[in-house]
Amino acid sequence: MEWNFEKPKFKIGDLVKITESISFLTTDIVLAGDIGLIVDIDSDGLNVLNAWGFDYIVLLQSGKTFIFFEDELQLINLKDTKQTNFVFLKN
């Protein structure tokens, strides 16, 4: 994969689909096809790009947030979907 180090591929508020199943160290498993919303873009809190490109913090429908690399995400074009329900309840 070729990285664009100048600007992120996605923006905050983009609806994305997870492209591959991932097991996290927290014992959480995110499945390919899960849908989420990009809520932040960063690499280490200092706005410094890491060796793999931009990190995307994604809020999943489960209400949990996870960090993904851009090659693990695919943009969902709302024009191509019949219906997408995404509800976030703030504590």
MDTraj code that builds the backbone (N, CA, C; nanometers):
import mdtraj as md
import numpy as np

residues = "MET GLU TRP ASN PHE GLU LYS PRO LYS PHE LYS ILE GLY ASP LEU VAL LYS ILE THR GLU SER ILE SER PHE LEU THR THR ASP ILE VAL LEU ALA GLY ASP ILE GLY LEU ILE VAL ASP ILE ASP SER ASP GLY LEU ASN VAL LEU ASN ALA TRP GLY PHE ASP TYR ILE VAL LEU LEU GLN SER GLY LYS THR PHE ILE PHE PHE GLU ASP GLU LEU GLN LEU ILE ASN LEU LYS ASP THR LYS GLN THR ASN PHE VAL PHE LEU LYS ASN".split()
xyz = np.array([
    [0.0838, -0.1176, 0.0000],
    [0.0000, 0.0000, 0.0000],
    [0.0881, 0.1235, 0.0000],
    [0.0493, 0.2210, -0.0770],
    [0.1236, 0.3466, -0.0827],
    [0.0569, 0.4479, 0.0090],
    [0.1350, 0.5077, 0.0979],
    [0.0813, 0.6011, 0.1963],
    [0.0871, 0.7435, 0.1448],
    [-0.0149, 0.8214, 0.1737],
    [-0.0150, 0.9639, 0.1475],
    [0.0149, 1.0308, 0.2806],
    [0.1374, 1.0843, 0.2937],
    [0.1796, 1.1415, 0.4213],
    [0.1372, 1.2868, 0.4379],
    [0.0690, 1.3433, 0.3392],
    [0.0308, 1.4834, 0.3475],
    [-0.1081, 1.5051, 0.4053],
    [-0.2019, 1.4177, 0.3717],
    [-0.3364, 1.4350, 0.4258],
    [-0.4020, 1.2989, 0.4472],
    [-0.4906, 1.2933, 0.5451],
    [-0.5583, 1.1666, 0.5732],
    [-0.6527, 1.1276, 0.4597],
    [-0.6751, 0.9986, 0.4453],
    [-0.7670, 0.9467, 0.3447],
    [-0.9118, 0.9726, 0.3855],
    [-0.9391, 0.9677, 0.5163],
    [-1.0740, 0.9876, 0.5694],
    [-1.0773, 1.1142, 0.6533],
    [-1.1994, 1.1598, 0.6841],
    [-1.2143, 1.2778, 0.7704],
    [-1.3080, 1.2445, 0.8866],
    [-1.3018, 1.3250, 0.9897],
    [-1.3897, 1.3060, 1.1046],
    [-1.5342, 1.3147, 1.0562],
    [-1.6143, 1.2191, 1.0996],
    [-1.7544, 1.2138, 1.0600],
    [-1.7824, 1.1171, 0.9469],
    [-1.6768, 1.0637, 0.8837],
    [-1.6967, 0.9660, 0.7766],
    [-1.7482, 0.8347, 0.8340],
    [-1.8424, 0.7749, 0.7633],
    [-1.8933, 0.6437, 0.7988],
    [-1.8080, 0.5415, 0.7249],
    [-1.7538, 0.4447, 0.7977],
    [-1.6608, 0.3490, 0.7384],
    [-1.6997, 0.2059, 0.7737],
    [-1.6507, 0.1141, 0.6902],
    [-1.6693, -0.0292, 0.7138],
    [-1.5320, -0.0894, 0.7423],
    [-1.5248, -0.1793, 0.8381],
    [-1.4004, -0.2482, 0.8712],
    [-1.3773, -0.3542, 0.7637],
    [-1.2567, -0.3563, 0.7060],
    [-1.2304, -0.4441, 0.5917],
    [-1.1837, -0.5838, 0.6294],
    [-1.1340, -0.6014, 0.7521],
    [-1.0877, -0.7340, 0.7931],
    [-1.1113, -0.7526, 0.9419],
    [-1.1358, -0.8752, 0.9828],
    [-1.1564, -0.9035, 1.1250],
    [-1.0258, -0.8830, 1.2010],
    [-1.0369, -0.8222, 1.3190],
    [-0.9184, -0.7889, 1.3981],
    [-0.9429, -0.8276, 1.5433],
    [-0.8470, -0.8958, 1.6045],
    [-0.8512, -0.9263, 1.7472],
    [-0.7606, -0.8273, 1.8189],
    [-0.8154, -0.7576, 1.9160],
    [-0.7383, -0.6608, 1.9932],
    [-0.6885, -0.7256, 2.1227],
    [-0.5875, -0.6679, 2.1812],
    [-0.5300, -0.7214, 2.3052],
    [-0.6296, -0.7200, 2.4202],
    [-0.7337, -0.6399, 2.4091],
    [-0.8340, -0.6303, 2.5151],
    [-0.9349, -0.7447, 2.5077],
    [-0.9107, -0.8415, 2.4243],
    [-0.9975, -0.9567, 2.3956],
    [-1.1189, -0.9187, 2.3117],
    [-1.1252, -0.7930, 2.2688],
    [-1.2333, -0.7523, 2.1791],
    [-1.2010, -0.7979, 2.0377],
    [-1.3026, -0.8392, 1.9670],
    [-1.2873, -0.8779, 1.8270],
    [-1.3787, -0.7899, 1.7435],
    [-1.3219, -0.7277, 1.6419],
    [-1.3991, -0.6482, 1.5477],
    [-1.4043, -0.7284, 1.4186],
    [-1.5240, -0.7484, 1.3685],
    [-1.5417, -0.8319, 1.2509],
    [-1.5416, -0.7513, 1.1220],
    [-1.4932, -0.8128, 1.0164],
    [-1.5001, -0.7505, 0.8847],
    [-1.6462, -0.7205, 0.8543],
    [-1.6725, -0.6011, 0.8054],
    [-1.8087, -0.5608, 0.7747],
    [-1.8729, -0.4762, 0.8815],
    [-1.8127, -0.4727, 1.0043],
    [-1.8656, -0.3847, 1.1087],
    [-1.8595, -0.2405, 1.0597],
    [-1.9537, -0.1609, 1.1064],
    [-1.9647, -0.0214, 1.0634],
    [-1.9295, 0.0699, 1.1795],
    [-1.8625, 0.1798, 1.1466],
    [-1.8258, 0.2763, 1.2489],
    [-1.8174, 0.4171, 1.1944],
    [-1.7964, 0.5097, 1.2849],
    [-1.7881, 0.6520, 1.2536],
    [-1.6517, 0.7029, 1.2983],
    [-1.5809, 0.7707, 1.2088],
    [-1.4501, 0.8262, 1.2472],
    [-1.4729, 0.9456, 1.3387],
    [-1.4186, 0.9370, 1.4606],
    [-1.4379, 1.0428, 1.5594],
    [-1.3102, 1.1222, 1.5868],
    [-1.1949, 1.0700, 1.5416],
    [-1.0690, 1.1436, 1.5598],
    [-0.9641, 1.0861, 1.4658],
    [-0.8681, 1.1709, 1.4305],
    [-0.7568, 1.1299, 1.3446],
    [-0.6288, 1.1769, 1.4113],
    [-0.5417, 1.0813, 1.4403],
    [-0.4161, 1.1172, 1.5060],
    [-0.3256, 0.9951, 1.5072],
    [-0.2017, 1.0179, 1.5434],
    [-0.1124, 0.9035, 1.5546],
    [-0.0667, 0.8812, 1.6978],
    [-0.0387, 0.9888, 1.7676],
    [0.0073, 0.9723, 1.9056],
    [-0.0320, 1.0886, 1.9950],
    [-0.1297, 1.1661, 1.9531],
    [-0.1724, 1.2801, 2.0328],
    [-0.0893, 1.4040, 2.0076],
    [0.0151, 1.3913, 1.9288],
    [0.1019, 1.5054, 1.9015],
    [0.0930, 1.5499, 1.7558],
    [-0.0054, 1.4957, 1.6833],
    [-0.0222, 1.5236, 1.5403],
    [0.1025, 1.4874, 1.4613],
    [0.1673, 1.3801, 1.4999],
    [0.2859, 1.3309, 1.4307],
    [0.2479, 1.2025, 1.3583],
    [0.2819, 1.1934, 1.2324],
    [0.2502, 1.0750, 1.1533],
    [0.3393, 0.9585, 1.1953],
    [0.2809, 0.8411, 1.2132],
    [0.3635, 0.7255, 1.2475],
    [0.4089, 0.6541, 1.1207],
    [0.4811, 0.5474, 1.1337],
    [0.5396, 0.4766, 1.0195],
    [0.4352, 0.4110, 0.9302],
    [0.3131, 0.3916, 0.9790],
    [0.2089, 0.3248, 0.9011],
    [0.1071, 0.4211, 0.8441],
    [0.1255, 0.5496, 0.8607],
    [0.0267, 0.6462, 0.8129],
    [-0.0570, 0.6986, 0.9280],
    [-0.1720, 0.7471, 0.8945],
    [-0.2601, 0.8066, 0.9949],
    [-0.3341, 0.6982, 1.0734],
    [-0.3601, 0.7261, 1.2002],
    [-0.4437, 0.6405, 1.2834],
    [-0.5826, 0.7032, 1.2875],
    [-0.6824, 0.6199, 1.2782],
    [-0.8205, 0.6667, 1.2831],
    [-0.8884, 0.6073, 1.4045],
    [-0.9464, 0.6914, 1.4868],
    [-1.0224, 0.6439, 1.6016],
    [-1.1666, 0.6329, 1.5554],
    [-1.2190, 0.5092, 1.5633],
    [-1.3503, 0.4786, 1.5077],
    [-1.4444, 0.4342, 1.6190],
    [-1.5604, 0.4980, 1.6241],
    [-1.6668, 0.4589, 1.7165],
    [-1.7533, 0.3566, 1.6451],
    [-1.7565, 0.2348, 1.6974],
    [-1.8358, 0.1282, 1.6362],
    [-1.9787, 0.1309, 1.6890],
    [-2.0662, 0.0580, 1.6229],
    [-2.2058, 0.0510, 1.6656],
    [-2.2198, -0.0050, 1.8063],
    [-2.1213, -0.0803, 1.8513],
    [-2.1240, -0.1361, 1.9872],
    [-2.1059, -0.0282, 2.0935],
    [-2.0626, 0.0922, 2.0520],
    [-2.0371, 0.2007, 2.1462],
    [-1.8922, 0.2084, 2.1897],
    [-1.8097, 0.1135, 2.1457],
    [-1.6670, 0.1126, 2.1797],
    [-1.5874, 0.1823, 2.0699],
    [-1.4753, 0.2421, 2.1094],
    [-1.3858, 0.3039, 2.0120],
    [-1.2591, 0.2208, 1.9991],
    [-1.2092, 0.2139, 1.8762],
    [-1.0863, 0.1413, 1.8457],
    [-1.0044, 0.2241, 1.7477],
    [-0.8754, 0.1950, 1.7435],
    [-0.7851, 0.2641, 1.6521],
    [-0.7554, 0.1725, 1.5340],
    [-0.7693, 0.2280, 1.4129],
    [-0.7455, 0.1526, 1.2908],
    [-0.6497, 0.2283, 1.1999],
    [-0.5780, 0.1535, 1.1161],
    [-0.5003, 0.2123, 1.0079],
    [-0.5922, 0.2270, 0.8870],
    [-0.5560, 0.3158, 0.7945],
    [-0.6470, 0.3421, 0.6831],
    [-0.6692, 0.2221, 0.5919],
    [-0.5748, 0.1298, 0.5851],
    [-0.5964, 0.0130, 0.4996],
    [-0.6926, -0.0884, 0.5629],
    [-0.7343, -0.0635, 0.6873],
    [-0.8307, -0.1500, 0.7550],
    [-0.9729, -0.0950, 0.7447],
    [-0.9869, 0.0193, 0.6757],
    [-1.1162, 0.0873, 0.6661],
    [-1.1550, 0.1106, 0.5205],
    [-1.2851, 0.1143, 0.4977],
    [-1.3380, 0.1457, 0.3651],
    [-1.4512, 0.2467, 0.3834],
    [-1.4476, 0.3546, 0.3069],
    [-1.5504, 0.4573, 0.3150],
    [-1.6842, 0.4026, 0.2674],
    [-1.7894, 0.4349, 0.3408],
    [-1.9245, 0.3972, 0.2994],
    [-1.9876, 0.5197, 0.2355],
    [-2.0277, 0.5044, 0.1120],
    [-2.0960, 0.6115, 0.0412],
    [-2.2446, 0.5981, 0.0709],
    [-2.3016, 0.6947, 0.1407],
    [-2.4411, 0.6842, 0.1822],
    [-2.5359, 0.6765, 0.0639],
    [-2.4955, 0.7258, -0.0517],
    [-2.5800, 0.7175, -0.1707],
    [-2.5948, 0.5727, -0.2180],
    [-2.4977, 0.4885, -0.1825],
    [-2.4996, 0.3485, -0.2250],
    [-2.5700, 0.2572, -0.1250],
    [-2.6139, 0.3106, -0.0141],
    [-2.6785, 0.2275, 0.0875],
    [-2.8276, 0.2554, 0.0901],
    [-2.9050, 0.1526, 0.1179],
    [-3.0499, 0.1708, 0.1283],
    [-3.0848, 0.2353, 0.2616],
    [-3.0220, 0.1861, 0.3683],
    [-3.0486, 0.2405, 0.5002],
    [-2.9327, 0.2046, 0.5919],
    [-2.8835, 0.3036, 0.6634],
    [-2.7804, 0.2804, 0.7631],
    [-2.8253, 0.3473, 0.8916],
    [-2.8464, 0.2686, 0.9953],
    [-2.8839, 0.3230, 1.1245],
    [-2.7625, 0.3249, 1.2145],
    [-2.7326, 0.4408, 1.2693],
    [-2.6194, 0.4543, 1.3606],
    [-2.6650, 0.5464, 1.4736],
    [-2.6744, 0.4918, 1.5917],
    [-2.7219, 0.5693, 1.7050],
    [-2.6134, 0.5721, 1.8100],
    [-2.5787, 0.6922, 1.8559],
    [-2.4811, 0.7077, 1.9633],
    [-2.5500, 0.7773, 2.0786],
    [-2.5535, 0.7100, 2.1909],
    [-2.6146, 0.7677, 2.3107],
    [-2.5044, 0.8154, 2.4027],
    [-2.5052, 0.9434, 2.4301],
    [-2.4042, 1.0037, 2.5155],
    [-2.4403, 0.9791, 2.6622],
    [-2.3384, 0.9408, 2.7421],
    [-2.3624, 0.9174, 2.8855],
    [-2.3904, 1.0473, 2.9548],
])
top = md.Topology()
chain = top.add_chain()
for i, resn in enumerate(residues, 1):
    res = top.add_residue(resn, chain, resSeq=i)
    for name in ("N", "CA", "C"):
        top.add_atom(name, md.element.get_by_symbol(name[0]), res)
traj = md.Trajectory(xyz[None], top)
